[in-house]
């Protein structure tokens, strides 16, 4: 199948070829079993052997990507984020300055991991650490803001809303209600870029006191609609993550790509959480 994901494109199989991940897996399997590695079939030759024993190899002893690999890596990074979010929550009152360096480092590491050709698990774990500190700190600040308006439980509501959104989007994807096509991706990317431009304009407006310091997000009903628009865009980006995972498994991508896919899911979930946090905070003010 053709991959729409540029990261996965290099793992695609051409007619008559086994594919990079398949050959890598065969070599690893042969080495582990003591067998002689089988040479890759030339272009036009019959497909290479795909015996059940080799197909059963997973991250525990092989190199081919499986859904279990993605789930395990995602859970690992999620736990790291939660642990360091607790740390950030408790530190921000005594040292509010931590939120800025945590945001800068997490952003830089995010771009590095997204653009880096070869997956680096240590860098992704480091991203989860700083992202966790930032999320904990910003969540505490939003919580205090909401409590000043006699509104409690904003963080828990944002977490529940994020998890619910994930479950709903996964259901829509698995049932085929929403299909990820090139047109879908194009429309979503245009919407995302438009939202980014709107966000930058809102940030500049907030420095002039527009929306009570919230920028366009704090301007009555229009602000609420912009917040909802942001939540929807972030939610639909989960579809791209699900599609990348599906294509990666189908194309026989190496197991190490599970880190990249876990990273993509984490980034999108963080985005959704922050959008909900802002939406609920503005709602609490009104």
Buried (B, 14 or more C-beta within 10 A) or exposed (E): EEBBBEBBEEBBBEEEBBBBBBBBBBBBBBEEEEEEEBEBBEEEEEEBEEEEEBEEBBBEEBBBBBBEBBBBBBEBBBEBBBEBBEBBBEBBEEEEEBBEEBBEBBBEBBEBBEEEEEBBBEBBBBBBBBBBBBBBBBBBBBBEBBEEEEBEEBBEBBBEBBEEBBEEBBEBBEEEEBEBEEEBBEEBEEBBEEBEEBBEEBEEBBEEEBBEEBBBBBBEEEBBEBBEBBBBBBBBBBBBBBBBBBBBBBBBBBBBBBBBBBBBBBBBBBBBBBBBBBBBBBBBBE
